[in-house]
Amino acid sequence: MAQTTETALDVVVVGAGFGGIYALYRLRQIGLKVRVFEAGSGVGGTWYWNRYPGARCDVESMQYSYQFSPELEQEWDWTEKYATQPEILRYANHVVDRFDLRRDIQFDTRVTAAHFDEQSNRWQVRTDKGDQVSAKFCLMATGCLSATNVPNINGLDSFKGSVYHTGQWPHEPVDFTGQRVAIIGTGSSAVQSIPIIAQQAKHLYVYQRTPNYAVPARNAPLAPEVKKAIKADYAGLRKRALEMPAGFAFEFNPNSALEATPEERQREYEKRWTAGGLPFMGSFGDLLFNHEANATAAEFVRGKIHELVHDRAVADRLAPKTILGCKRLCVDSGYYETFNRPNVTLIDISGEPIEAITPAGVKVGGNETVVDALILATGFDAMTGTLLRIDIRGKDGLSLNEKWRAGPRTMLGLMTAGFPNLFTITGPGSPSVLAMMILAVEQHVNWVADCVAYMRKRGLARIEPTLDAEDKWVSHVNEVAAPNLRSTCSSWYVGANVPGKPCVFMPYIGGFPLYVRKCDEVVAKGYEGFSVA
Ligand code: NAP
């Protein structure tokens, strides 16, 4: 067991995903001594853990990348429109080696506790490997979708076959050839993996509690001339992306779906469906604000599902009746078509939940389906799960779990009152999962680095938001969420997927440009809303 007691650290960073990697680079650049603790054996965060078949990003690869280094932008060569998990992981490793970051990352080490010591104004951090370190600042780059959600189903532990969670997939490829496989869940992870597992398995049983909308990815190799054109003006692309609510550039039509004629709507939806990907949501400006407008797009996608799936009853069960894009829209490659295969069975558990997992399979309504392998594509305790699994204590021994009992409260998603010098990267109350994540982490880390530099220059010991500023931010987060249809569904955005979790719309949905403006204003006004001493 490692047993380190180190007092000379300036910053402890928790997590070596895209946030932690950039934090190490940037904070080292301003002369700080930084140590990163990472639970995995390698870097990459979400892309390290989510190795399930078909895992792929749904933001275009030329945009889903760092922008802090123009040289890196020029030298890295993405191969496909949407990068696969292995390619993104190679990129993360390339960045770490290119900027000599690996030597300050301690792998296979999970941070278990972080306590603030008010006398020294330092964070005391402990790990499961016995490390005890102290640092002036603690930066949680723990990711939004990193604590897996394992459903509490009777008998799960009794299953005799292999059990996998998509978010903790083995490093060696899993071959389902000849096996009977059950998959629970039909979110983005399932939608990506089902078409591939179905090609291998003897039979695949898909347990669907809620159908999800998926639009085709239309993935393809990236043509050299497309890459060349983007690289010739990468800065221009980044600038356009920064002006978009989600922080990535795509064609957005601000007009109302309701003011368009049925023919115009059909044309627009058809165009987007053919082009593929998340830009489908940009068909009209009011899709996420007006039920009636949303219904026109939802009806279009339901029509497509019926065209793609031959069996009418199966198509009916696959076609959601809910608001399109309210839960995160899935981007697929052959998902609906997979249900035409004779070796795939859709089992609708919307009316009757899984009764039990037995040693041999899955039991619903008294009927047992015997399988060799079980896949849990059941998602994550999102946004707050990983943070709250660490024993974090601020002033007066206040625990973060206690403070966030009724839901997370932050200032800008970056800090929370009572926890001085503790920063959260893409924390609740920041755009996080509603923005291009790499852009979001770069913006956060830059804000934190500037803040730390400001404090060092003035010899300041601690910073934390005032309760008043935090309350105002939380109100603003709720205010911008209210008119948006996304805040109305039982999704992981509101914590509804985890039993007992407080239902609060967690990400900031006011758009990335407004968020950046708010962060910059706070700084321009000498850290307005923060108490600095
Ligand atoms: P998810 O969207 O939360 O989906 C979990 C699925 O499991 C849902 O269908 C859910 O049903 C079901 N489920 C959970 N507990 C269950 C239970 N006890 N019984 C039956 N069904 C149960 O999780 P995910 O698919 O891992 O995706 C999470 C997020 O990760 C995505 O929304 C996306 O932001 C990100 N992601 C992105 C990509 C990409 O870039 N392409 C790929 C994968 C994931 P209910 O809907 O009824 O709760």
Residues whose N, C-alpha, C, O or C-beta is under 5 A from the ligand:
A	BS01	NAP	R56 C57 D58 L145 P151 I184 G185 T186 G187 S188 S189 A190 R209 T210 R328 A377 T378 G379 F380 W492 N497
